[in-house]
Amino acid sequence: MNTVYRQAVGVSLLSIAIAGLPHHAVAQDNLRPGEAQANSAARAQNGFDDIIVTARKVGEASQSLPITISAFNAEQIREKVILDVRDLQTVTPGLTISNNQTGGTPVFAIRGTTTELGIDGGVALYLNDVPLMNAIGLSTQFYDISTVEVLKGPQGTQFGTNTTGGTLTVRTNLPSPAFEGYVKAGYGNYSRKELEGMINLPVNDVLGFRFAGNWIKRDGYVRNPIAAGGAPDRFANENRYSLRGTMQLGSGPVDSVLIVDYFNRDEAPSGTIPTDFGPAAGSGINPGDLGERIGNRKTIYVGADASGVQREYYGKAKLFGIEHRLNIDLTDTLKLRNVLGWRKDMLGFSEDTSGLTLTQVNIYKDVEASQWIDDITLMYSAMDDRWRTSVGGFFLSSDKREGINANVGQSLFLSGAFGFSLPLVIDIHNFEWKKFSSSAVYANSELEVTPTLSVGGGFRYNWDKISSRVSASQAVGVLPTFGANYFPDAQTPCATAALIFYQARDFAACTGQRSRRFRAPSWNLSVTNKFGAHVLGYAKISHGYLSGGSNFTIREVPFFEPETTTMMEAGLKADWFLAGRPLRTNVAVYRGKTKDKQVFVNANYDDQFAGYGVINAARQSVWGVDLELRYSPFQGLTLDASYNFIKSKFDEFIIPGLGGNADGQTGVTLVQPTDLSGATPAQTPKHQFNVAASYEWPVASTIGQITTTVSGYHTSKITQTNVFGDYNASFGKRFNEIAGYFTANASLNWDNVMNGPINIQLWARNLFDKEYITSRNVQFQAWGYSTATFGAPRTYGVSANYRF
């Protein structure tokens, strides 16, 4: 009865209220001449604001760009209850966000391109103007922000790293001229506690400071009734905080912005829960026969390790960042822009991704990475700003050191498969020191041929280099060694089989080295036409490049090649009136071809070594439609709806034999060569739609402003992984699919309570408490189990914000 009642209430809210009420957002850089006035006029004539974005390094209205872009300002983020970066898919058509099975890192996909290795993929992530090294850095950056921008399709000729799928950028607020600030406190179910604050300190007319931060702590969604031997009693909790400081110095033609940020995370693992058991292909062992238990979305059964050695379970991160952005107006028509950025990430996690009491796949991992970038651009305009051109250079240098201690396969020994009945494991130590550098030059130009017709284009050329130095060691049938053990020792000698494929190797030192250079162009061409004051049509073709790289633990494929995508797109952005009320319609159709598509794979070798890395699919094609609608049928009510259709397939994809004896032909754990031509790529649902409604209640101004916002998101089924072996498939194709689902969020916002400085919000996510899966992991062939990571259950809370 309660469930029916809750659903009825939710449906009623959707029916009275099916997009956040528009609010003005300020760009990070200077607006193009006349842009502010044009936006003000658009507000007056159309009733809808244009969000100002910096996709081309200057502030421009999103409706004026020949780019498919979804942009949100801070108020929309708040009203639609975007608390975490994963929530962005609920408001962004064509964006899919899953999570990596190890470490819980978000995985992003746009138009058939996925960041399958966390950040190493065709969807680039930015905090302001600096690319991030790890997606976890965006997890809770949605405080004191200006805009969130999602650009779709190949990018890269303007600035930053190159991409083949798109970019996602979070832009934070700059200092303002007035002394101001706020303090926010919130509480929700699962003991969710939140504190947030900002203070803006103008020193004088040219110098200002802004400081902001937030802290979130919440109990885990997933209970562990056993909780012995160091295993937590809850998984999937939150315990993180973030700090940010900004200084802006603007004097005459010079504008200098310095941004420093810090993020800290110390949490239990996200919780990969066993959903099914079966006999492993090699040993025939079923974990269920050894006393292991299947869990559900709120329960996992993890106890003490049988060896008596205590395991750790945690996910930690310390991320630092510094950005300096300099804009100089050299003359009225010539401007210089330089972005210098440095980031340092220290991450670590310790978990057993099997979700079992047995040490089946226990991973202890540490990552220390640093990155420098410099992006310098000269921008020139002429002919009364009808011709705009820019030239520049980009440089990136990163240094990443990653250690992994993996203890796997305890069930093999407990079952007596190797003739033992002791709590032994296969102990694997890996360490990789990877250096990557990327240099590029680029040029972009746009010409207004007539008052309505414009043509534009851009070109970029990349020179990239990657070098890798590794160490690998392994022992079979030994007691587990948990902790920071990444190199050979008395128990775990050098794994020469893992290094034999390195041309430069030293078995005595247990090291291997390899390096490779890549280079390629990127480009785009576009034509735009203004069919009316508020109707923009465009057609474009763009070509993007994603660097190749080096594999460590996949023995058969030492290097993977660069990925290139060429995409054609046509769109129409229009503001109309329907029954005298404003209507916005944006539609884009696109078709793309990808060569040497980079695909993430796993492999297991008969010497019990586990491998993972990237291989190239020959060709992939994609076509689709993006549709966004906004309508205000009467004063106070705004409706949003968006839909994305995508049809993607591998035109040609022959997976070589992987694993086994590393010869591609033999071995118990060999994944047989497979022809996946015609298959649907992973993380590419055919249908996605988002609906939302915001209603501002007609109350007296002395009471304040009261707004109700309800939003919903649906995705069709999603293929989880591109490589699904025959043995795993014999248990059913459902183990490689995530079923489609629908979720809804809602908020009630009371701003300026009783005409005072307090804002109050009541919010709820997953309103109907829908059970859904965000990722799967299938290990039937090697270890006899399958796991799933479930989406969060219904959560709700209240917050109060005091402004001063």
N, C-alpha and C positions, 0 to 999 in steps of 0.2 A: 504493500500500500504506500509506504514511504517513498519507494523507488518511483512508482507511478506518479505520485504527487510531485516529486522533484523534477521529473522529466516534463510534466505538464507545465510547471512554473517556468522551466527553461525555454520550452517551446513558445510559451506566451511572451516571454521577454524578447525572443527572436522575432516574433510576429509584430510586436508593437514597436520595436526599436531595431532590421537585418543589415561604422567606419568612423573612425574617430573624427570628431568635429575638427575641421581644418584650422590650423594655427600657423602663424608666420614663423619661419625659421631663418636665421641669419647665417650667411655663408662664412667660411673661415677666411677667405681671401677677398680682396676688393671685387665689387661687382663690376661687370662690364658697363661702359658708359650707357646710361639710360635704363639699365636693368631694374633699378629700384623703382623708378617712375613707372616702367612698364608693368612691374608686378603690382604696384599700387592700383594702376588702372585696371588690371585684370581682376583684382579684388572687387573693385567698384562695379565693374560691368558683369562679371561672371559669378560673383558670390563665393568663389573658391580661391584660396591662396595657392601660389606656386611655391613649393619648397625649393630653396636655393641650394644648389649643390656645386661642388668643385671638381666635377669629372674631367674638366679640361683646364684645371689650374687657376681658373678665375670663377668668381661667383656667377652662376647662370641659373635661370629658372628651369626646373626639370622638364617643363612642357616645351621648352624651346630647343631641346637637344635632339639630334638624330641618333638617339641611343635608347634602347629599352632599359628603363631604370625604375626601380621601386625605391622611393625615398620616404622617410618618416621623421617627424620631428619629435622632440622630447614629450610633448603632450600626448601625441598619438601612441608613443611607446608606453606611456603610463596608463592611458585609458584602456589599451588592449592587453594589459597585464603581461608585458614582455619583461620577465624577470631574469632571463638567462638567454644566451645567444641561441640556444636550441629552439626557443620560442619564436624566432624570426620566421621559420617556415610556416607558422600558422597565419601570417599576414602577408607573405611574399609569394606570389604565384611563380612556379618554376624553380623554387629553391627547396631542396631536400636536405635535411640534416639528420644523420644517423650518429652512431658513435663507434669508435674503435674498440675492439674486444679487449685490448690490453690498455689499461690506464684510463679508459672512459673518455678519451679525447674526441671532441666532435668531428664528424666527417661531413663535408659539404659537397653538394652536387648541383650543378647548373647546366642545363642543356646537354645532358649525357656525359659531362666531364666531372670527375669526382676526385676529391683530395683523399685518396684511399690511404695514404701514409701520414695522416694527420695534417701537416701543412705542406708537404711535398706533392703538390698536385696543381691542376689547372684552374683552381679557384683560389685567388690570392686574398689574404686577409690583412687589413690595415687598421692600425690605431692612429688616427690622423693621417699623416703622410708617410709613415714608416711601415713597411711590411713586417708582419709578425712571423716568428719562427715556429710558434706552437699555438694551436687554436685555443688551448686552455686560457690563454691570455685575454680572450674576449668574453670569458664566461660571465663576468659580472661587471662589465664596463658601462652599463646603461644608467649611470648616474651623472648628473650635471652635464648632459650631452647636448649638442646642437642638432645633429642629424645622424641618421643611419642610411647609408646609400648602398644599394645592391645593383651593380651594373652587369648586364647579361650579354654573353657573347665574347669573342676574343678582344682583349684589351692590351695595352702596353705601349702603344706608340706615344702616349702622352707622358707618362711618368711611371716610376716604380718597376717592379718585376713584371715580366711578361706572363701572360695567361692565355689559355685556350677556352676556358669556360666562362669566366667572369671575375668580378671582384666584390668584396664586402668590406665596407669602411665604416668605422664608428668615429665620428668627429665630436670633439669635446668643446665646451664653451670657453671663450676667451674672456679676459677681464673686461668689465664694463665701467662706464665713467662714474657710477654712483657706489657709495658704500652700501653693501647689501649682503644678505646671507640667508641661510635657512638651517633648521635642525629637524630631522625626520626620525621618527621611531615607529616600529611596526611589530606586530605579533600575529602568529598564525598557528594552524594546527601542526602537528608533529613538532610542537615547541619551537616554531620558527621565530627567531628574534632578529631584528634588523635595526641598525643605527646608520644614519647618513647625515652628512652635513656639508655646507659650503660657506665660505666667507670670501667676499670680494673687497679688496683694499686698494682703492685708487690713491696713489701718492701725490700726483699732480696731473696736469693735462697731458703729459707724455708718458708717464710710467704708471703701471698698475699691476697688481698681483691678484691671483685667484687660487684658493686652496679648497680641495674637496676630498672626500673619502667616504667609504662605506664599510660596514661589517655585517656579516650574515652568519648565523649559526642555527642549524636545524637538525633534529633527530632523523635517522635514516628511515626510508620507507620500508626496507626489507628487514624483517626480524630473523634472528638466528637463535633458535631455542637451545642449541647445544653450547655454543660460545665457550669453548674450552681450548686450552693450549695456545692462548694468544689471539684466537679468532674473536672479532668483535661481536657484541650482541645485536648490532644493527649495521647494515650496509646501506650505501647510497645516502649518506648524510651530507650536510654542508657545514663547513667551518672555514671561512675565508674572509679576508679583508683587502682593501685596496686604497691607495693614497695617490693624490695627484696634485702637483703644483704647477702653476702657469705664470710666467712673467711676460708682459708685453711692453715694448718700448717703441713708441711711434713719435717721430720728430721730423717734420717736413716730408721729404721724399722717402724716408727710411721707416720701415715697419719690421720690428724684430720680435719674434715670439720664441720663448724657451719653455718647453713642457717636460716635466720630470714625472714619471709614474712608477709605482711599485705595487705588486700583487703578491699575496701570500695565501697559500692553500695548505691545509693539513686535515685530511679527511680519510674516512674508510673507503675501500674500493666501491665502485658503482654497483657491483653485484651482478655477475653473470650466473644465471640460475639454471641448473640441470632440468631439462624438460622431458628427456627420453634416454633410455639406455638400450644397448644392443651389444652383441658379441663383436669384439674388435676383429678386423680382417686377419691380422697376423697371428694373434694369440688365442682368439676365440673367447676372451674374457669379457664378461658382462659385469660392470661395476655394481649393478643391483644385486648380483649374487654374493658380493663382498660386504653387504650391509649398507651400501650407499642409498640415499633417498632422493627422490624427485621433489623439487620445490614448486612454488608458484610465485606470482608476481610480488607477494608480500612475505614470503617465507623461503629461507635457505637453511640447509643443515650442514654446518661446518664445525668440526670438533678438533681435538688435539691430534697432531700427527703421530702415527704409529711408532715412529722412531724414538719418540720422547724428546726430540729437539723442537723447541718452540719456534713457530713461524711468526713473521710479522705481517700485518695487513694495514696498508696505508696508501694514500696518494698525496704527495707533497709537491709544492711548487713555490719557488721564489723567483719572480720575474722583475727585472729592472729595465727602465727605458728612458732615454734622453733624446729629445728632438729639438733642433734649432731651425726655425724657418725664417728666412730673410727675404723681404721684398724691397727693392729699391727702384724708384721711378727715376731713371737716368735722364730722360727727357719726357716730354708730353706723350711721345709715341714709342719710346723704348724703355722696357722694364727688365729688371734682372730678378730672378727668383732662385733661391738656393735652399735645399733641404738637406741638413746633415743629421744623421740619426745613428744612435748606438743602442743596442739591446743586449742584455745578458740574461739567459734563462738557466735556472738550476731546478731540475725536476727529478722526481724519483717516485717509484711506486713498488709495492710488494703485495702480491696477490696470487691466488690460484685461480686461473681463468676457467677451471673446470667446475668451480662451485662445490667441490667434494671435500670430505674429510681427508681422503687419500691425497697424498702429494702427487697429483696427476699431471698438472701443468702449472708448476709454481714459478713465477717470474719475479725476480728481484732486479730492479733496473735503476740506474742513475744516468742522468744526462746533464752535461754542462756545455752550454753553447753560447757563443757571442757572435755579434754581427755588426758591421759598419756599413752605412750606405751614404752616398752623396749624390744628389740629383740637382744639376744646375741647368737653368733655362733662361734664354734671352727671348723676350716676346716683343714683337714689333707690330705696329698698326699704321695704316696709311689710308689715304682716300676717304677721310672722315670715318675711320674705323670700318670701312667696307672690306678692307683687306687686312687680315690678321695672320701673322705667321710666327712660328717659334722654332728655335733650334736648341738642342741641349745634349747633355751627356749624363750617363748614369753609371755608378760603380757600386758594387756590393761585394763584400768579403765576409765569409762566415767560417767559423771554426767550431766543430761539434765533436765532443768526446762522449761516447756512450758505452757503458758497461752493463752486461746482462749476466746474471747467474740464474740458470734454469735447472730446476730439479723436476724430473718427469718420470712417469711410468711406474710409480710405486706398486700399482695393482699387479704388474707383471711378476714381481717378486713375492708379494703376499699370496698370490695364487699358486706359486710354485712353477710358473711357466718356464723359468730358467733353472729349475731345480732347487730354488731357495724357498724358504718360508719366513725370511727376515724382512724387516721394513726398509729394504734397500731401494735406491733410485738410480736413474741415469743422471749424472751430474754434468752439466754443460756450462762452460765459462766462455763468454765472448767479450771482446773489447774492440771498438772501432774508433779511430781518429780520422774524421773526414773534414777536408777543407774544400770550400767551394768559392769560386770567384766569378763574377759576371760583370762585363763591361759592355756598354752600349752607347751608340750615338743615335739621335733621332731628329726628325724635322716634321712639323705639322703646319698646314696652311688652310685658310678658308677665305673664299672670295664671294662677296655678294654681287652677283652678276647684274641683277636688277633688284628693285626694292622687294621683290618676292622670291627670287631664285638665287640659291647659293650652292656653290660646289666646294668640296673640301677633300683633303687627303693627308695621309701621314705615312712616314717610313721610319723604320728602326732596324738597326743591325746589331746583333748580339755576338759577343765572344765569351764563351764560358769554359771554365776548367774545373774538373773535380779530381781530387786525389784522395786515396784511402789507404790507411795502414791498419792492419788488423792482427788480432791474436785470438786463437781458438784452442780450447782444451776440453777434454771429456774423459769421463770414467763411467763404466757400466757395472751395476751391482755393488754400489757403495752406499754408505750412510749419507743422508742429505747434508749439505753445507749451506745454510741460509745466510744471507748477508752480502756484503760488498766483496765478493770473491770473483774477480774477472780474469785472472791469469793462471797459468799452470802452477800447480803445487804438488806436494808429495802424493796426494790422493788422486789428483786430476791432471794427468800428463797432457802434453801437447797433442792436439787432434790433427795429425799431419794430413789426413784425408781431406780435411776442410781447406787446407792451404795448398794442396798440390796443384790447384788450378791457377794459382798466382804465378806469373812469370818471374817476379822478383820475390823470392821467399828465402827464409832462413829458418830451417827446422830447429837448429840449436837455440835460437832466440825465440822460436815459436811466433814468427811474424811473417806477414805477407804484405806486399805493396803493389798498387796499380794506380794509374792515372789516365785521364782521357780528356781531350778537348772537343768542344762542340761549337758550331757557329751557324747562324741562320738569320734571314731577314723576317721582319713582320711589316705589314702595311695595311692601309685601309683607304677606301674611296667612298665619298658620299655625295648625294644630291638632295637638297631640301627645297621645298617650295611652300610658301605661305598662300594657301587657297583663300584665306580670309584673315581677319585680325586675330582670330583665335583658333585657326585650323592649320596645322603643320603636317605636311606629308614628307616622307623621306624614303630614300632607297640607299643601301650601302652594301659594300662587300668588304670583308675584313679577313685578314690572315694572321693567325697567332702562332707562337712558337713556345714550346716548353722544353727546357733543357733535358738532355739525357743524363744518365748517371751510372753509378757502380753498384753492383750487388755484392753482398758479403756472404750470406749463408746459402744462397741458391748457387749451387756449384756449376750447373750446366750453362748458365747465362752470366758471364762475368760483367758485361755492360748491357744496359738497355739504351735504345736509340732515342733521339729527340722525337717529340710528338708535335705534329703541325695540324692546325684546323683552318679551313677556309669556309667562311659562312656568308651567305647572302641573306639580306633582311630588308623588308619593306614595312613601313609603319605609318599610322595616321594618328595624330594627337589633336583632339578637338574639344572645345568648350561650346556647348549649345544651350538652348533653352527648350524645355518641355513643359507645356502648360504654364509658361511664364516663370518657371523655376529652373535653376542652373543644373546642367547635366554635363558631365565630363566623360568622354569615351576615348580610350587609348587602345589601339590594336596593333599588333605586330605579327608578321608571319616570317619564318626563317627556315633556311635549309643549310646544313653544314656537312662537310666531308672531312674526316680526320684520317691522317696517315700515321702509321706506326703508333697506334693508340697504346698508351702505357696502362698496364693492367697489373694489379697486385695479386700475387699468388703465394700459397703455402706449399711446402713439400716436406715429407719425412723420409729419411734415408734408413737403409737396413742396418747401418751401424748405430742406429738410435739417435742420430743427429737430426735436429729439426731446422728447417730452412724457411725463409720468407724473403720476398723481394719483388721485382718488377720484370715483366716480359712485355714484348710489343705485339699487339694484334695488328694485322696488316692494314685493314681499313674498317672504318666505322662511319655510318651515315646517320643523320638526324634531321628531322623537320618537325615544325610545330607551330603553335599559335599561342600568343599571349594576349589576353583581353582583360582590361580593367575598366570598371564603371564606377562613377560616383554621381549620386543624385540627391537633391534636397527637395522632396515633394512639398514641404511647407516649412516655415520658419522654425528652426530648432531641431529638425530631424535631418540627419544625413545618413544615406545608405551607401555602402560600398559593396562591390562584388568583383571578384577577379577569378579568372579561369586560365589554366595552362594545359594545353594538349601537347604531348610530345611522343613522337614515334621514332625510336632509335633501334638500330640493329648493327651487328657485325656483318659487314659485307663479305669479309674474308678474315678468318681467324682460325689458324691451326695451332693448338697448344702442343708443344713438344712433350715428350715423356719427361716427367719430373720425379725426383726422389728415387727410391729403390737403391740400386747400385750406382747411381749417378751416371749411367750410360744411356739413359733414355729408353731402355729396352727391357731390363730385367729387374727383379727385386720384389719382395713381398709387399713393400709399401709404395711401389711404383704407381704414380698416377699415369694411366695410359695416355698416349697421344690422342687428342680429341679434336674433332672438327666442330667448332662452335659458329661456323658461318651461318648467318641468319638468326642467331640468338639475340635476345634482348640484353643490353649491358646492365650491369648492376647499378642500383640506386637511381633508376630512371622510371618512375611511375608514369603510366600513360595519361592519367587524369589527376589534376589537383584543382580544388577550388577553395576560395576564401570568401566568407561573407561577414559583414559587420554592420552594426547600426549604432548610432549615437544620437541620443535625444536630450536636448537641454530643456529642462522643465521650466514652464513660465511662472517663475516665482518673483516676488518683489526683490528689487536690488538690495534692500536692507537685509534680506536673508542670505544673499550670496548667489552663487551659481551652482545648480545641481544638474549633473549629467549622468545618464545611464548609458553604458556601452556594452554591447554583447557582440561577440565575434565567434565564428565557427570555421573549422578547417577540415577538409576531407582529402584523403589521398587514396588512390587505387592501389592494388597490390604492387609490391616492389620485389624485384629479384635481388637477393642478398649478395651473392658472389658470382663472379664470372666463371670460375672453375669449380665444377661440382662433379666429383669422381663417380664412376659407375657404382662402386660399392656403397657410397653414401646415398646415391640416388635410389638404390634398391630398397631403402627404408621409406622412400616417398619423396616426391618433389616438394612437398610442403616444407621440408627442412631447409630448402633454399629460397623460400618465399616469405615475405612479411605481408600478412593479410591487410587489406585496406581498412581504414578506420576513420571515424569522425570524432572530433573533440570540440568543445566549446569553452570559451572564457567569458567572464562578465565582471563589470566593475560599476560601482556607484560612487561618484565623485562629488563631494561638496566643497567647493572652493570659496574662499573669502567668507568663512562661516560668520553669520550675523554681521557681515560687512567688516570683518576683522582680518587679522594676519594668519589665520589658521586654515589649512586645507585638510580634509579628512577623506580617506578612501576605504571602501569595502571592496574586496576583490575575491574572485574564485577562478581557479583553473581546472580544466577537465571537469566541467560542471556536472556531467552525468556519470562521473567515475568510470569512464570507459577503460576496459582492459585492452591494451594493445602492446605490440612488440616493436622496438626500435632497431634491434639488430639480432642476428643469429650467428652461431658458430657451430659447425658440424665437425666432429672428430670420431665418427663411427669407425672409420678405417684404421686409425692409429690407436685410439684409446677407448672406444665403445660408448661414447656419450654425445649428446647434443645439448647446447645451452642457448638461452635467450636473455636479452636485456629488455626489461619492460619499461614502458613509459610511466611517468609519475602518476599516482592515483589522484583523486580529487584533493586539492589543497585550497585553503582559503585563509584570509587574514584581514587585518585592519591596520591602517597606518595614519599617523597624524603628522602634518608638516607645519612648522611654525616659521614664518618669514619675518625678517627684520631688515 
